[in-house]
């Protein structure tokens, strides 16, 4: 069965600092018309940074869309002109003050493919040393260290809700358990 949808027209409804919203008129595989609302996003990166004691660096910050404080991995949006890995190293340093080494790619994931084109690149590393945090003017967060096994339990017990964090932590835990790293 054919699955591809054909774009017939596209109209930008909103263009902001981070996202663009467009409405596309499409043709379904069966030839019928439909519309798609699409959020374009530059993409993101997240890092599982491990201490020598296999603790993961997390950040706690208020997330406005949910109206609550969220526990997640250090992360941020991709800046043009830099690779995902370079962006990940920058975000880790800015948010936690950590400088990592032995970076390993954990792959990428689609945040919400039904309406958004954001791809999040995931990495893990060991922490070499700490420097000063370099938070943005509008960034307020606390850093926490959580042992890998406890972080996995928290995910399985629905205490960590962030999707990129769940995916990256579980991948990193499996690699650690298997002895691959």
C-alpha atoms as a printed R data frame, in Angstrom:
    type eleno elety resid chain resno      x      y      z
1   ATOM     1    CA   UNK     A     1  0.000  0.000  0.000
2   ATOM     2    CA   UNK     A     2  1.250  3.487 -0.879
3   ATOM     3    CA   UNK     A     3  1.734  5.646  2.237
4   ATOM     4    CA   UNK     A     4  3.260  8.888  0.941
5   ATOM     5    CA   UNK     A     5  1.253 12.104  1.066
6   ATOM     6    CA   UNK     A     6  1.815 14.804 -1.576
7   ATOM     7    CA   UNK     A     7  2.039 18.501 -0.614
8   ATOM     8    CA   UNK     A     8 -0.132 20.662 -2.864
9   ATOM     9    CA   UNK     A     9  0.335 24.023 -1.112
10  ATOM    10    CA   UNK     A    10  1.795 25.434  2.083
11  ATOM    11    CA   UNK     A    11  0.932 28.588  4.049
12  ATOM    12    CA   UNK     A    12  2.922 29.927  7.002
13  ATOM    13    CA   UNK     A    13  0.479 30.994  9.734
14  ATOM    14    CA   UNK     A    14  2.992 32.040 12.394
15  ATOM    15    CA   UNK     A    15  6.752 32.510 12.552
16  ATOM    16    CA   UNK     A    16  8.302 32.961 15.989
17  ATOM    17    CA   UNK     A    17 11.712 32.968 17.606
18  ATOM    18    CA   UNK     A    18 11.841 29.162 17.838
19  ATOM    19    CA   UNK     A    19  9.001 27.656 15.803
20  ATOM    20    CA   UNK     A    20  7.064 28.221 12.612
21  ATOM    21    CA   UNK     A    21  3.489 26.998 12.133
22  ATOM    22    CA   UNK     A    22  2.265 26.203  8.673
23  ATOM    23    CA   UNK     A    23 -0.892 24.692  7.221
24  ATOM    24    CA   UNK     A    24 -0.377 22.468  4.188
25  ATOM    25    CA   UNK     A    25 -2.985 21.232  1.753
26  ATOM    26    CA   UNK     A    26 -2.118 17.684  0.775
27  ATOM    27    CA   UNK     A    27 -3.249 14.757 -1.312
28  ATOM    28    CA   UNK     A    28 -3.660 11.473  0.553
29  ATOM    29    CA   UNK     A    29 -2.386  8.197 -0.944
30  ATOM    30    CA   UNK     A    30 -5.949  7.438 -2.101
31  ATOM    31    CA   UNK     A    31 -6.154 10.785 -3.965
32  ATOM    32    CA   UNK     A    32 -8.437 12.552 -1.467
33  ATOM    33    CA   UNK     A    33 -7.533 16.044 -0.216
34  ATOM    34    CA   UNK     A    34 -6.656 16.823  3.420
35  ATOM    35    CA   UNK     A    35 -4.807 19.437  5.423
36  ATOM    36    CA   UNK     A    36 -1.861 19.142  7.795
37  ATOM    37    CA   UNK     A    37 -0.834 21.575 10.531
38  ATOM    38    CA   UNK     A    38  2.948 21.415 10.924
39  ATOM    39    CA   UNK     A    39  5.258 22.977 13.503
40  ATOM    40    CA   UNK     A    40  8.778 23.466 12.125
41  ATOM    41    CA   UNK     A    41 11.483 23.385 14.810
42  ATOM    42    CA   UNK     A    42 15.285 23.632 14.374
43  ATOM    43    CA   UNK     A    43 15.833 20.413 16.333
44  ATOM    44    CA   UNK     A    44 17.380 19.713 19.689
45  ATOM    45    CA   UNK     A    45 20.079 17.870 21.549
46  ATOM    46    CA   UNK     A    46 20.349 16.225 24.954
47  ATOM    47    CA   UNK     A    47 23.239 14.683 26.896
48  ATOM    48    CA   UNK     A    48 23.430 11.893 29.463
49  ATOM    49    CA   UNK     A    49 26.491 13.045 31.432
50  ATOM    50    CA   UNK     A    50 27.854 10.421 33.825
51  ATOM    51    CA   UNK     A    51 30.025 10.908 36.897
52  ATOM    52    CA   UNK     A    52 32.684  8.337 37.854
53  ATOM    53    CA   UNK     A    53 30.064  6.860 40.221
54  ATOM    54    CA   UNK     A    54 27.536  6.404 37.377
55  ATOM    55    CA   UNK     A    55 25.358  9.287 38.478
56  ATOM    56    CA   UNK     A    56 23.574 11.229 35.741
57  ATOM    57    CA   UNK     A    57 23.395 15.013 35.719
58  ATOM    58    CA   UNK     A    58 19.794 16.227 35.551
59  ATOM    59    CA   UNK     A    59 18.328 19.699 35.565
60  ATOM    60    CA   UNK     A    60 15.104 20.824 37.204
61  ATOM    61    CA   UNK     A    61 13.361 23.773 35.628
62  ATOM    62    CA   UNK     A    62  9.931 25.284 35.374
63  ATOM    63    CA   UNK     A    63  8.288 24.370 32.071
64  ATOM    64    CA   UNK     A    64  5.605 26.892 31.227
65  ATOM    65    CA   UNK     A    65  3.454 24.731 28.893
66  ATOM    66    CA   UNK     A    66  2.894 22.256 31.755
67  ATOM    67    CA   UNK     A    67  2.878 24.772 34.607
68  ATOM    68    CA   UNK     A    68  5.257 22.650 36.653
69  ATOM    69    CA   UNK     A    69  8.880 21.957 37.470
70  ATOM    70    CA   UNK     A    70 10.234 19.229 35.209
71  ATOM    71    CA   UNK     A    71 13.212 16.924 35.819
72  ATOM    72    CA   UNK     A    72 15.114 16.370 32.577
73  ATOM    73    CA   UNK     A    73 18.542 15.959 31.042
74  ATOM    74    CA   UNK     A    74 20.539 19.015 29.987
75  ATOM    75    CA   UNK     A    75 19.252 19.918 26.543
76  ATOM    76    CA   UNK     A    76 18.637 22.701 24.091
77  ATOM    77    CA   UNK     A    77 17.805 23.631 20.550
78  ATOM    78    CA   UNK     A    78 20.269 23.267 17.720
79  ATOM    79    CA   UNK     A    79 22.069 26.439 16.693
80  ATOM    80    CA   UNK     A    80 22.867 26.847 12.989
81  ATOM    81    CA   UNK     A    81 26.489 26.422 12.003
82  ATOM    82    CA   UNK     A    82 27.238 23.805 14.669
83  ATOM    83    CA   UNK     A    83 26.966 20.024 14.630
84  ATOM    84    CA   UNK     A    84 24.533 18.321 17.018
85  ATOM    85    CA   UNK     A    85 27.528 17.134 19.090
86  ATOM    86    CA   UNK     A    86 28.955 20.674 19.329
87  ATOM    87    CA   UNK     A    87 25.510 21.891 20.401
88  ATOM    88    CA   UNK     A    88 25.323 19.121 23.026
89  ATOM    89    CA   UNK     A    89 28.707 20.015 24.503
90  ATOM    90    CA   UNK     A    90 27.655 23.678 24.671
91  ATOM    91    CA   UNK     A    91 24.329 22.899 26.355
92  ATOM    92    CA   UNK     A    92 25.959 20.592 28.911
93  ATOM    93    CA   UNK     A    93 28.473 23.287 29.865
94  ATOM    94    CA   UNK     A    94 25.904 26.116 29.904
95  ATOM    95    CA   UNK     A    95 23.313 24.289 32.005
96  ATOM    96    CA   UNK     A    96 25.501 22.241 34.382
97  ATOM    97    CA   UNK     A    97 29.034 23.595 34.133
98  ATOM    98    CA   UNK     A    98 30.201 20.084 33.180
99  ATOM    99    CA   UNK     A    99 32.809 19.377 30.543
100 ATOM   100    CA   UNK     A   100 32.523 15.888 29.115
101 ATOM   101    CA   UNK     A   101 34.717 13.419 27.235
102 ATOM   102    CA   UNK     A   102 34.185 10.092 25.440
103 ATOM   103    CA   UNK     A   103 30.980 11.253 23.794
104 ATOM   104    CA   UNK     A   104 28.886  8.450 22.298
105 ATOM   105    CA   UNK     A   105 25.887  8.993 20.053
106 ATOM   106    CA   UNK     A   106 22.649  7.476 21.325
107 ATOM   107    CA   UNK     A   107 20.932  8.244 18.034
108 ATOM   108    CA   UNK     A   108 18.039 10.587 17.448
109 ATOM   109    CA   UNK     A   109 14.314 10.618 18.070
110 ATOM   110    CA   UNK     A   110 11.260 12.413 16.725
111 ATOM   111    CA   UNK     A   111  9.543 14.378 19.502
112 ATOM   112    CA   UNK     A   112  5.989 14.305 18.164
113 ATOM   113    CA   UNK     A   113  5.859 13.240 14.487
114 ATOM   114    CA   UNK     A   114  2.116 13.771 14.124
115 ATOM   115    CA   UNK     A   115  2.510 17.552 13.925
116 ATOM   116    CA   UNK     A   116  6.126 18.596 14.552
117 ATOM   117    CA   UNK     A   117  9.371 18.028 12.630
118 ATOM   118    CA   UNK     A   118 11.688 18.366 15.666
119 ATOM   119    CA   UNK     A   119 14.476 15.783 15.792
120 ATOM   120    CA   UNK     A   120 16.356 15.412 19.086
121 ATOM   121    CA   UNK     A   121 19.939 14.126 18.938
122 ATOM   122    CA   UNK     A   122 21.056 12.190 22.022
123 ATOM   123    CA   UNK     A   123 24.552 11.661 23.411
124 ATOM   124    CA   UNK     A   124 26.175 10.269 26.493
125 ATOM   125    CA   UNK     A   125 29.564 11.109 27.952
126 ATOM   126    CA   UNK     A   126 31.696 10.899 31.043
127 ATOM   127    CA   UNK     A   127 32.327 14.061 33.028
128 ATOM   128    CA   UNK     A   128 35.937 15.221 32.907
129 ATOM   129    CA   UNK     A   129 35.561 18.260 35.165
130 ATOM   130    CA   UNK     A   130 33.293 21.096 36.189
131 ATOM   131    CA   UNK     A   131 33.467 24.770 35.321
132 ATOM   132    CA   UNK     A   132 30.929 27.561 35.925
133 ATOM   133    CA   UNK     A   133 27.365 27.306 34.633
134 ATOM   134    CA   UNK     A   134 26.660 29.703 31.762
135 ATOM   135    CA   UNK     A   135 22.897 30.065 31.904
136 ATOM   136    CA   UNK     A   136 20.991 32.260 29.457
137 ATOM   137    CA   UNK     A   137 19.361 35.404 30.887
138 ATOM   138    CA   UNK     A   138 15.947 33.734 30.908
139 ATOM   139    CA   UNK     A   139 17.157 30.350 32.181
140 ATOM   140    CA   UNK     A   140 16.671 29.291 35.798
141 ATOM   141    CA   UNK     A   141 17.451 25.719 36.797
142 ATOM   142    CA   UNK     A   142 18.938 23.476 39.461
143 ATOM   143    CA   UNK     A   143 21.361 20.622 38.789
144 ATOM   144    CA   UNK     A   144 20.901 17.209 40.417
145 ATOM   145    CA   UNK     A   145 22.937 13.999 40.333
146 ATOM   146    CA   UNK     A   146 20.887 10.801 40.244
147 ATOM   147    CA   UNK     A   147 22.353  7.264 40.083
148 ATOM   148    CA   UNK     A   148 21.591  5.477 36.803
149 ATOM   149    CA   UNK     A   149 19.580  2.671 38.450
150 ATOM   150    CA   UNK     A   150 17.460  5.179 40.386
151 ATOM   151    CA   UNK     A   151 16.843  7.233 37.219
152 ATOM   152    CA   UNK     A   152 15.613  4.097 35.431
153 ATOM   153    CA   UNK     A   153 13.291  3.320 38.376
154 ATOM   154    CA   UNK     A   154 11.967  6.893 38.278
155 ATOM   155    CA   UNK     A   155 11.183  6.524 34.569
156 ATOM   156    CA   UNK     A   156  9.456  3.179 35.072
157 ATOM   157    CA   UNK     A   157  7.453  4.612 38.005
158 ATOM   158    CA   UNK     A   158  6.281  7.648 36.002
159 ATOM   159    CA   UNK     A   159  8.330 10.170 37.960
160 ATOM   160    CA   UNK     A   160 10.220 11.437 34.894
161 ATOM   161    CA   UNK     A   161  7.845 12.542 32.136
162 ATOM   162    CA   UNK     A   162 10.154 14.125 29.567
163 ATOM   163    CA   UNK     A   163 10.335 11.895 26.476
164 ATOM   164    CA   UNK     A   164 13.874 12.739 25.368
165 ATOM   165    CA   UNK     A   165 15.099 12.099 28.907
166 ATOM   166    CA   UNK     A   166 13.314  8.747 29.132
167 ATOM   167    CA   UNK     A   167 14.718  7.580 25.801
168 ATOM   168    CA   UNK     A   168 18.301  8.732 26.362
169 ATOM   169    CA   UNK     A   169 18.530  7.461 29.953
170 ATOM   170    CA   UNK     A   170 17.138  4.029 29.070
171 ATOM   171    CA   UNK     A   171 19.507  3.703 26.097
172 ATOM   172    CA   UNK     A   172 22.477  4.762 28.229
173 ATOM   173    CA   UNK     A   173 21.495  2.348 31.018
174 ATOM   174    CA   UNK     A   174 21.304 -0.543 28.556
175 ATOM   175    CA   UNK     A   175 24.729  0.288 27.139
176 ATOM   176    CA   UNK     A   176 26.220  0.487 30.640
177 ATOM   177    CA   UNK     A   177 24.576 -2.802 31.681
178 ATOM   178    CA   UNK     A   178 25.788 -4.611 28.561
179 ATOM   179    CA   UNK     A   179 29.337 -3.422 29.141
180 ATOM   180    CA   UNK     A   180 29.428 -1.830 25.695
181 ATOM   181    CA   UNK     A   181 30.888  1.296 27.259
